């Protein structure tokens, strides 16, 4: 309020600098400037405050304000002159240099004299007061609101304006308004940011998202963010729009930077949780028998959709964050898991069929090679073909669910075929390493057992040479079968080569006669028509094995020959025919004497029985099997105890009392008959019965005669 006409104002008339500063400050901070004039001063130079108005116009040149200030002239102590006549005179006086309309909205108000017309004065003041009450309303006296500083920033704004004015600088009100808005909006933004960080709901949400996904995360976070921004908008609404928007944007960015880690953590939980659910669903689908490719496609699509649903629930509306990286990472993780499971399943499937092939081929191939014959390798080839076709068919059906390309599938099937062939070859090489043991076992079986698989007893009638040749030929057959792998349709001459070089003695003798220039078919490391990769035993190794085989089986042949000769010696107890003829001729007189005297014959018979009993008791034939001298020594030590034991038993049987029968209903004849038969039986037993305790066998006289 600029007052004129008082004594104080007159004392400050010379202080033009202060007037300019005051006027500039009043115009800068005010929406409405009141100029109080006395009605009778209208038209006067000094009394009408024309110098002050001039100062006002000068400072207006230093104000760069986009808005117009309302300049209200209040004329007090209005006279009878109508206001309509006074206003043109006033406007004419103050608009001589510059039109007021360029800088001000001019209002002229007249008030009656308070002393003369008090009631009317109060009424006019009340009306003017009402106009100030509604001054910022549309059409009000302060209707131009551009560049208005809100009340919360007025103190700071006024301080900064006065500071600039005191430094006698040009006052750029728009720039000042921006500066004030910047300071205040930044303060408000900082306050809201601090309030957001301390918000209980946000703290709980941030804590919850660290441990796992939170349902409705986006909705809850958006609510907190919008509430904070709404509070900022409410407090900064009257500041410069550009500054307010810029600071709001900065606040949004700070808030989004604050919440972004929680959002990323949520996406991480969502991705990992979705991946775990995918693994469980995928494994369950495979366990239920669903095809691998179909299960992988269905589970992938369903769980990518599940991730998208979870992300839509966590979207922060203020942020333009792209989840494609997290989504792509999830898809890569899913694809990597599918690839690893695929590799594991294919490996497991292949291993399963390889194990089946190994089980189906190893045992039969070993048995076929053990019984080596002409049909061994053809049988192995048929077995290999049958089992391979079965395994390839099963694997091909199992691979249909993996949606493999033809090349990869064919490669796996070919690998399985190679595996089957490898099993056979490995088993053949393993058996080839034990070929010497197999050869000795076969030789032992054929040499020591007859055609009925019964152990041979070398009685002297067997042809050991023929048996040995047959057993060695069978062993050589085993060696020829094990010498090379014959799974292809090629023909070799290994067996004939081995026979001609190792068994055919006539050829060997001829070779020896031809001496140095003779070629040895086994003096080589390869077989004709057999690749080295298919060779199990080289010709040189065959020759060495055969030499070792003969050396280790020679003992069995020698033992058989010795046993046969011993058997012949043991079974040949009769004297030679010439000795029998000589005995008959020379003993003719003694024989006739026996015929003339039967008593001698009885004595000889009794002597024969005694000798026979001693023969059996002493086991003379068994003792002499070990040689004559050992037999004589053994018999001499056992002869006397045996004779004494034999005599003791004869004495016991002769002295045993007759059996008494107490049967009252029998007659005298039956008693005498019984006594006679008993004595006859006793005498017969005493004369002819001999017990052989060594062998646990009882011999009778009739048995002695048979012997």
C-alpha positions in Angstrom: 0.0 0.0 0.0 1.5 3.2 -1.1 0.2 6.2 0.9 0.7 9.9 0.0 0.2 13.2 1.7 1.4 12.3 5.2 4.3 13.9 7.0 6.3 10.6 6.9 5.9 10.5 3.1 7.1 14.0 2.8 10.2 13.2 4.9 11.0 10.4 2.4 10.5 12.4 -0.7 14.1 12.6 -1.4 14.8 9.0 -0.8 14.0 8.0 -4.4 16.2 5.0 -4.3 14.2 3.5 -1.5 11.0 4.4 -3.3 12.2 2.6 -6.4 13.2 -0.4 -4.3 10.0 -0.4 -2.4 7.9 0.1 -5.5 9.8 -2.7 -7.3 9.4 -5.0 -4.3 5.7 -4.2 -4.0 5.1 -4.8 -7.7 7.1 -8.1 -7.6 5.4 -9.7 -4.7 1.8 -8.3 -5.1 -1.1 -9.2 -7.3 -2.9 -5.9 -6.5 -1.3 -2.5 -5.8 -3.4 0.1 -4.0 -2.7 3.8 -4.5 -4.4 5.9 -1.9 -5.3 9.5 -3.2 -7.3 12.3 -1.8 -10.0 13.4 -4.1 -8.8 17.1 -4.1 -5.3 16.1 -5.2 -6.4 14.8 -8.6 -4.6 17.0 -11.2 -1.8 18.2 -8.9 1.8 17.3 -9.5 3.1 16.4 -6.1 -0.1 15.9 -4.2 -1.2 13.3 -6.9 2.0 11.4 -6.4 3.0 11.8 -10.0 6.7 11.4 -9.2 5.9 8.1 -7.5 3.9 6.9 -10.5 6.8 7.9 -12.7 9.1 5.8 -10.5 6.6 2.9 -10.8 6.7 3.1 -14.6 10.5 3.1 -14.5 10.8 0.0 -12.3 8.2 -1.7 -14.5 10.8 -1.5 -17.2 13.0 -3.7 -15.1 10.4 -6.3 -14.4 10.2 -9.1 -16.8 6.8 -10.3 -15.8 4.5 -12.1 -18.1 1.4 -11.0 -16.2 -0.2 -7.7 -15.5 -0.5 -6.3 -11.9 -3.8 -4.8 -10.9 -3.3 -1.1 -10.1 -6.2 0.2 -7.9 -6.6 3.9 -7.2 -8.6 4.4 -4.1 -10.0 8.0 -4.0 -11.0 9.0 -0.5 -13.3 11.7 0.7 -15.2 11.7 -2.6 -17.0 14.9 -3.3 -20.1 15.5 -5.2 -18.2 15.2 -8.4 -19.3 11.9 -10.0 -16.7 9.2 -10.3 -17.3 9.0 -14.0 -15.9 12.5 -14.3 -13.0 12.0 -12.0 -11.7 8.7 -13.5 -10.9 10.2 -17.0 -9.0 13.1 -15.4 -7.0 10.7 -13.3 -6.2 8.4 -16.2 -5.3 11.3 -18.4 -2.8 12.6 -15.8 -1.0 9.2 -15.4 -1.0 8.1 -19.0 0.9 11.0 -20.6 4.1 9.0 -21.1 3.1 5.3 -21.3 -0.4 3.7 -21.5 -1.2 1.9 -18.3 -2.8 -0.9 -20.1 0.6 -2.2 -21.2 1.6 -2.9 -17.6 -1.5 -2.7 -15.4 -5.1 -3.6 -15.1 -6.3 -0.1 -13.8 -9.1 0.0 -11.3 -10.5 3.3 -9.8 -12.5 3.1 -6.6 -14.0 6.1 -4.7 -14.8 6.1 -0.9 -17.0 8.7 0.8 -15.8 10.7 3.7 -15.7 8.7 6.9 -16.5 11.8 9.0 -19.4 13.0 7.0 -20.8 9.7 5.7 -19.6 7.0 8.0 -22.3 4.5 7.2 -21.8 4.9 3.5 -18.0 4.7 3.9 -18.3 1.4 5.8 -20.6 0.0 3.3 -18.2 0.9 0.4 -15.3 -0.6 2.3 -17.3 -3.8 2.9 -18.0 -4.1 -0.8 -14.3 -3.5 -1.6 -13.4 -6.2 1.0 -15.7 -8.7 -0.8 -13.9 -8.0 -4.0 -10.6 -8.9 -2.4 -12.1 -12.0 -0.9 -12.9 -13.2 -4.5 -10.0 -11.5 -6.1 -8.5 -14.8 -7.5 -11.8 -16.0 -8.9 -12.3 -15.8 -12.7 -13.1 -12.2 -13.5 -11.7 -11.0 -10.1 -9.5 -8.1 -9.6 -6.4 -10.4 -9.5 -7.5 -12.6 -12.3 -4.1 -12.8 -14.0 -2.5 -15.7 -12.1 0.4 -16.3 -14.3 3.7 -16.5 -12.3 1.9 -16.7 -9.0 4.1 -18.1 -6.1 2.2 -20.4 -3.8 1.9 -19.4 -0.2 4.3 -22.2 0.9 7.0 -20.6 -1.2 6.2 -16.9 -0.6 8.6 -16.4 2.2 11.6 -17.8 0.3 10.4 -15.9 -2.9 10.1 -12.6 -1.1 13.6 -13.0 0.4 15.2 -13.8 -2.9 13.3 -10.8 -4.6 14.5 -8.4 -2.0 18.0 -9.7 -2.3 18.1 -9.1 -6.0 16.5 -5.6 -5.6 19.1 -4.7 -2.9 21.9 -5.7 -5.3 20.4 -3.2 -7.8 20.0 -6.0 -10.4 17.3 -6.3 -13.0 14.6 -8.5 -11.5 13.5 -11.3 -13.9 10.3 -12.4 -12.3 9.7 -15.4 -14.6 13.2 -16.7 -13.8 12.7 -15.9 -10.2 9.4 -17.8 -10.3 11.2 -20.8 -11.8 13.9 -20.6 -9.2 11.4 -20.5 -6.4 9.4 -23.3 -8.0 12.6 -25.3 -8.4 13.7 -25.0 -4.8 10.3 -25.6 -3.4 9.3 -28.5 -5.7 12.7 -30.1 -5.0 12.0 -29.8 -1.3 8.6 -31.3 -1.7 9.9 -34.1 -3.8 12.6 -34.9 -1.3 10.1 -34.9 1.5 7.8 -37.3 -0.5 10.8 -39.5 -1.3 11.8 -39.8 2.4 8.2 -40.4 3.3 8.0 -43.1 0.7 11.1 -44.9 2.0 9.6 -44.8 5.5 6.2 -45.9 4.3 5.2 -49.0 6.3 3.4 -50.7 3.5 6.4 -50.3 1.2 8.7 -51.6 3.9 6.6 -54.7 4.4 6.3 -55.2 0.6 10.0 -54.9 0.2 10.7 -57.3 3.0 8.2 -59.9 1.7 9.5 -59.8 -1.9 13.0 -60.8 -0.7 11.8 -64.3 0.4 9.5 -65.1 -2.5 6.9 -63.8 -5.0 4.2 -61.6 -3.6 0.6 -61.8 -5.0 -0.7 -58.5 -6.2 2.8 -56.9 -6.0 2.1 -54.5 -8.9 -1.2 -53.4 -7.6 0.1 -52.7 -4.1 3.2 -50.9 -5.3 1.3 -48.8 -7.8 -1.1 -47.7 -5.0 1.9 -46.6 -2.8 3.6 -44.8 -5.7 0.4 -43.0 -6.8 -0.3 -41.9 -3.3 3.1 -40.4 -2.9 2.9 -38.6 -6.3 -0.6 -37.3 -5.5 0.7 -35.8 -2.3 3.5 -34.1 -4.3 1.0 -32.8 -6.9 -1.2 -31.4 -4.2 1.6 -29.4 -2.6 3.3 -28.3 -5.8 0.2 -27.5 -7.8 0.7 -23.7 -7.6 4.3 -23.6 -8.7 5.5 -23.2 -12.2 4.1 -26.0 -14.3 7.4 -26.8 -16.2 9.4 -27.0 -13.0 6.6 -28.9 -11.2 6.5 -31.5 -14.0 10.3 -31.8 -14.2 10.6 -32.3 -10.4 7.7 -34.8 -10.5 9.5 -36.7 -13.2 12.7 -36.7 -11.1 10.7 -37.9 -8.2 9.2 -40.7 -10.3 12.6 -41.7 -11.4 14.0 -41.7 -7.9 11.1 -43.8 -6.7 11.4 -46.2 -9.6 15.1 -46.6 -8.9 14.2 -47.3 -5.3 11.6 -50.0 -6.1 13.4 -51.5 -9.1 15.6 -53.9 -7.1 12.5 -55.2 -5.4 10.8 -55.6 -8.8 13.8 -57.4 -10.2 13.9 -59.7 -7.1 10.3 -60.5 -7.7 11.0 -61.3 -11.3 13.9 -63.5 -10.2 11.6 -65.4 -7.8 9.0 -65.6 -10.5 11.5 -67.0 -13.1 13.0 -69.5 -10.7 9.6 -70.6 -9.4 8.3 -71.0 -12.9 11.4 -73.0 -13.8 11.0 -75.4 -10.9 7.3 -75.9 -11.7 8.3 -76.6 -15.3 10.8 -79.2 -14.2 8.2 -80.9 -12.0 5.5 -80.8 -14.6 7.9 -82.0 -17.3 9.1 -84.9 -15.3 5.5 -85.9 -14.4 4.5 -85.8 -18.0 7.4 -88.0 -19.0 6.7 -90.5 -16.2 3.1 -90.7 -17.4 4.3 -91.9 -20.8 3.8 -88.7 -22.8 6.1 -88.2 -25.8 9.2 -86.3 -25.0 8.8 -83.6 -27.7 5.1 -83.2 -27.0 5.6 -82.9 -23.3 8.5 -80.4 -23.7 6.4 -78.2 -26.0 3.2 -78.3 -23.9 5.0 -77.7 -20.6 7.1 -74.9 -22.1 4.2 -73.0 -23.5 2.0 -73.4 -20.4 4.8 -72.2 -18.1 5.8 -69.3 -20.3 2.1 -68.3 -20.1 2.2 -68.8 -16.3 5.3 -66.4 -16.2 3.5 -63.9 -18.3 0.5 -64.0 -15.9 2.8 -63.5 -12.9 4.5 -60.6 -14.6 1.2 -58.9 -15.5 0.4 -59.0 -11.8 3.6 -57.3 -10.9 3.6 -54.5 -13.6 4.6 -51.1 -12.3 2.5 -48.7 -14.3 4.7 -45.7 -14.0 7.8 -47.7 -15.3 8.3 -48.8 -18.8 10.4 -51.7 -17.8 10.8 -54.5 -20.3 10.6 -58.0 -18.9 11.7 -59.6 -22.2 15.2 -60.2 -20.9 13.9 -62.1 -17.9 11.4 -63.9 -20.1 14.2 -64.8 -22.6 16.3 -66.0 -19.7 13.5 -68.2 -18.5 13.1 -69.7 -22.0 16.8 -70.3 -22.2 16.8 -72.0 -18.9 13.8 -74.1 -19.9 15.5 -75.0 -23.2 18.7 -75.9 -21.4 16.9 -78.1 -19.0 15.0 -79.8 -21.8 18.3 -80.3 -23.7 19.9 -81.8 -20.6 16.9 -84.1 -19.9 16.9 -85.0 -23.6 20.6 -85.9 -23.5 20.1 -87.9 -20.3 17.0 -89.7 -21.6 18.7 -90.6 -24.9 21.8 -91.7 -23.0 19.7 -93.7 -20.6 17.8 -95.2 -23.5 20.9 -96.0 -25.5 22.6 -97.5 -22.4 19.5 -99.6 -21.7 19.5 -101.1 -25.2 23.2 -101.6 -25.1 22.9 -103.5 -21.8 20.1 -105.6 -23.3 22.3 -106.4 -26.3 25.3 -107.2 -24.0 23.1 -109.5 -22.0 21.6 -111.2 -25.1 24.9 -111.6 -26.9 27.7 -112.1 -24.3 26.5 -115.4 -22.8 25.4 -117.1 -26.0 28.5 -116.0 -27.9 30.7 -117.4 -25.1 28.9 -120.7 -25.2 29.2 -120.9 -29.0 32.9 -120.1 -28.9 33.4 -122.7 -26.1 31.8 -125.4 -28.3 33.8 -124.3 -31.4 32.8 -126.0 -34.5 32.2 -125.4 -38.2 28.9 -123.6 -37.6 30.1 -121.5 -34.7 30.6 -118.2 -36.6 27.5 -118.6 -38.8 25.5 -119.2 -35.6 27.1 -116.1 -34.0 26.3 -114.1 -37.1 22.7 -115.2 -37.1 22.4 -114.4 -33.3 24.0 -111.0 -33.8 21.6 -110.2 -36.7 18.5 -111.3 -34.8 19.3 -109.4 -31.6 20.5 -106.3 -33.5 17.3 -106.1 -35.5 15.3 -106.5 -32.4 17.2 -103.8 -30.5 17.2 -101.4 -33.4 13.5 -101.8 -33.9 12.8 -101.1 -30.2 15.2 -98.1 -30.1 13.6 -96.7 -33.3 10.2 -96.9 -31.7 11.4 -95.2 -28.5 13.1 -92.4 -30.5 9.9 -91.5 -32.3 8.7 -89.5 -29.3 11.8 -87.3 -29.4 11.0 -85.7 -32.7 14.6 -86.2 -34.0 15.8 -85.5 -37.4 16.5 -88.4 -39.7 20.2 -88.0 -39.7 20.6 -87.9 -35.9 18.2 -90.9 -35.5 20.1 -92.9 -38.1 23.4 -92.1 -36.3 22.0 -93.4 -33.0 20.7 -96.6 -34.7 24.0 -97.1 -36.4 25.8 -96.6 -33.1 23.7 -99.3 -31.5 24.5 -101.7 -34.4 28.2 -100.9 -33.9 27.7 -101.6 -30.2 26.2 -105.0 -30.8 29.0 -105.9 -33.1 31.5 -104.5 -30.6 30.0 -106.8 -27.9 30.6 -109.9 -30.0 34.1 -108.8 -31.0 35.0 -108.0 -27.4 33.7 -111.3 -26.2 35.6 -113.0 -29.0 38.8 -111.2 -28.0 38.2 -112.1 -24.3 37.7 -115.8 -25.2 40.8 -115.6 -27.5 42.8 -114.6 -24.5 41.8 -117.8 -22.7 42.1 -120.1 -25.8 45.0 -122.1 -24.2 42.8 -122.9 -21.2 39.9 -123.8 -23.5 42.1 -126.1 -25.6 43.4 -127.9 -22.6 39.9 -128.3 -21.2 38.6 -129.7 -24.5 41.6 -132.1 -24.8 41.1 -133.2 -21.2 37.4 -133.8 -21.8 37.8 -135.8 -24.9 40.9 -137.7 -23.8 39.7 -138.6 -20.3 36.1 -139.4 -21.1 34.5 -141.8 -23.6 31.6 -141.1 -26.0 29.1 -141.5 -23.2 31.0 -138.8 -21.1 32.1 -141.5 -18.7 35.6 -141.4 -17.3 38.0 -143.7 -19.2 39.6 -146.7 -17.4 42.8 -147.5 -19.2 42.5 -151.4 -19.4 44.9 -151.9 -22.2 42.3 -152.2 -25.0 42.1 -148.5 -25.8 44.0 -146.9 -28.8 45.7 -144.1 -27.0 47.3 -142.8 -30.2 43.9 -142.4 -31.9 42.3 -140.9 -28.8 45.1 -138.4 -28.5 44.9 -137.4 -32.2 41.1 -136.9 -31.9 41.4 -134.8 -28.8 44.2 -132.7 -30.3 42.3 -132.2 -33.5 39.3 -130.9 -31.6 41.6 -128.6 -29.7 43.2 -127.4 -32.9 39.6 -126.8 -34.3 39.0 -124.6 -31.3 42.2 -122.7 -32.0 41.3 -122.2 -35.7 37.8 -120.9 -34.7 39.2 -118.5 -32.2 42.0 -117.2 -34.5 39.9 -114.6 -36.3 36.5 -112.8 -36.2 34.2 -114.1 -39.0 31.1 -111.9 -39.0 31.4 -111.0 -42.7 30.8 -113.3 -45.7 34.5 -113.8 -46.3 36.2 -117.2 -46.5 39.6 -118.0 -45.0 42.0 -120.9 -45.0 43.1 -120.7 -41.3 42.0 -124.2 -40.3 43.7 -126.0 -43.2 46.8 -123.9 -42.6 46.9 -124.9 -38.9 46.3 -128.6 -39.7 49.0 -128.8 -42.4 51.5 -126.9 -40.2 50.8 -128.5 -36.8 49.0 -131.9 -37.2 50.1 -133.4 -40.5 53.3 -135.1 -39.5 54.1 -136.4 -43.0 54.1 -132.9 -44.4 56.2 -131.8 -41.4 58.7 -134.5 -42.2 58.8 -133.5 -45.8 59.3 -129.9 -44.8 62.2 -131.0 -42.6 63.8 -132.9 -45.5 63.6 -129.8 -47.8 65.6 -128.0 -45.1 66.3 -124.3 -45.3 64.4 -123.3 -48.5 61.0 -124.5 -47.0 58.4 -121.9 -46.2 56.6 -122.0 -42.8 53.0 -120.9 -43.2 52.8 -119.9 -39.6 55.9 -117.6 -39.8 53.7 -114.5 -40.2 51.8 -112.0 -38.2 48.7 -112.0 -40.5 46.4 -114.5 -42.0 45.6 -114.6 -45.7 42.3 -113.0 -46.6 41.8 -111.8 -43.0 42.2 -108.1 -42.1 44.5 -107.3 -39.1 41.5 -105.7 -37.3 39.7 -109.1 -37.5 42.6 -111.1 -36.3 42.4 -112.5 -32.8 45.4 -114.8 -32.8 48.2 -114.4 -35.3 49.9 -117.3 -37.0 53.0 -116.9 -34.9 50.9 -116.9 -31.7 49.0 -120.0 -32.9 52.3 -121.8 -33.3 53.5 -120.7 -29.9 50.2 -121.7 -28.3 50.2 -125.1 -29.9 53.7 -125.8 -28.7 52.7 -124.8 -25.2 49.6 -126.9 -25.5 51.4 -130.0 -26.5 53.9 -129.6 -23.8 51.2 -129.2 -21.1 49.1 -132.2 -22.4 52.0 -134.5 -22.9 52.0 -135.5 -19.3 48.3 -136.7 -19.5 49.2 -138.9 -22.5 52.2 -140.3 -20.7 50.2 -141.1 -17.6 47.5 -142.8 -19.7 50.2 -145.0 -21.3 51.6 -145.9 -17.9 48.2 -146.7 -16.5 47.5 -148.9 -19.5 50.7 -150.8 -19.1 50.1 -151.2 -15.3 46.6 -152.5 -16.0 48.0 -155.1 -18.4 50.5 -156.2 -15.9 47.9 -156.5 -13.1 45.4 -158.4 -15.2 47.9 -161.0 -16.7 48.2 -163.6 -13.8 48.1 -166.8 -15.9 51.5 -168.4 -16.8 52.5 -168.6 -20.4 51.0 -171.4 -22.5 54.3 -173.3 -22.7 54.5 -173.4 -18.9 51.0 -174.8 -18.7 52.0 -177.6 -21.2 55.2 -178.4 -19.3 53.2 -178.6 -16.1 50.8 -181.0 -17.7 53.5 -183.3 -19.1 55.8 -183.3 -16.1 52.9 -183.5 -13.5 51.1 -186.4 -15.1 52.3 -189.0 -12.6 51.3 -186.7 -9.6 47.9 -186.2 -11.2 47.4 -190.0 -11.5 48.5 -190.4 -7.8 45.8 -188.0 -6.7 43.2 -189.9 -8.7 44.2 -193.1 -7.0 44.2 -191.6 -3.5 41.1 -189.2 -2.9 42.4 -188.3 0.6 45.2 -186.3 -1.0 42.6 -184.5 -3.1 40.7 -183.5 0.1 43.8 -182.3 1.7 44.7 -180.3 -1.4 41.2 -178.8 -1.4 41.4 -177.7 2.2 44.8 -176.2 1.6 43.4 -174.4 -1.4 40.6 -172.9 0.8 43.2 -171.7 3.3 45.4 -170.2 0.7 42.5 -168.5 -0.9 41.4 -167.1 2.4 44.9 -165.8 3.0 45.0 -164.4 -0.6 41.9 -162.4 0.0 42.8 -161.4 3.6 46.2 -160.1 2.6 45.1 -158.5 -0.7 48.1 -159.9 -2.5 47.1 -158.6 -5.9 46.7 -155.1 -4.6 50.1 -155.2 -2.7 52.0 -156.4 -5.8 50.6 -153.5 -7.9 53.3 -151.3 -6.4 56.1 -153.6 -7.2 57.5 -157.0 -6.2 59.8 -155.9 -3.4 57.3 -153.5 -1.7 54.6 -156.3 -2.0 56.8 -158.9 -0.3 57.7 -156.5 2.5 54.1 -155.7 3.1 52.9 -159.3 3.0 55.7 -160.4 5.4 54.6 -157.9 8.0 50.9 -158.9 7.8 51.2 -162.7 7.2 51.6 -164.0 10.8 48.8 -161.7 12.3 46.5 -162.8 9.5 47.1 -166.5 10.1 46.6 -166.2 13.8 43.4 -164.3 13.3 42.1 -166.9 10.9 42.9 -169.8 13.3 41.2 -168.0 16.2 38.0 -167.6 14.2 38.0 -171.3 13.2 38.5 -172.3 16.8 35.6 -170.1 18.0 33.3 -171.5 15.4 34.2 -175.1 16.4 33.7 -174.7 20.1 30.4 -172.8 20.0 27.6 -174.9 21.7 24.7 -176.3 19.7 21.5 -174.4 19.8 18.9 -175.8 22.1 15.3 -175.8 21.0 12.6 -176.0 23.6 9.7 -177.2 21.6 7.6 -179.8 23.5 5.3 -180.7 20.5 8.2 -182.0 18.3 9.1 -185.8 18.1 12.4 -187.5 18.6 13.0 -187.9 14.9 12.6 -184.2 14.2 15.0 -183.5 17.1 17.6 -185.9 15.7 17.1 -184.4 12.2 17.6 -181.0 13.6 20.8 -182.0 15.5 22.1 -183.6 12.4 21.4 -180.6 10.2 22.9 -178.2 12.7 26.1 -180.2 13.0 26.3 -180.4 9.3 25.9 -176.7 8.9 28.5 -176.0 11.6 31.0 -178.3 10.0 30.4 -176.7 6.6 30.8 -173.3 8.0 33.9 -174.2 9.9 35.5 -175.8 6.9 34.6 -173.3 4.1 33.4 -170.0 5.6 36.1 -167.2 5.8 35.5 -163.6 6.8 37.6 -160.8 5.1 37.5 -157.9 7.6 39.6 -155.6 5.5 37.1 -155.2 2.7 34.0 -155.9 4.7 33.1 -158.8 2.4 32.2 -162.4 3.4 33.4 -165.1 1.0 31.9 -168.7 0.9 33.3 -171.8 -0.6 31.1 -171.5 -3.6 32.4 -168.0 -4.1 35.9 -169.2 -3.8 35.3 -171.8 -6.5 34.0 -169.0 -8.8 37.1 -167.0 -8.1 
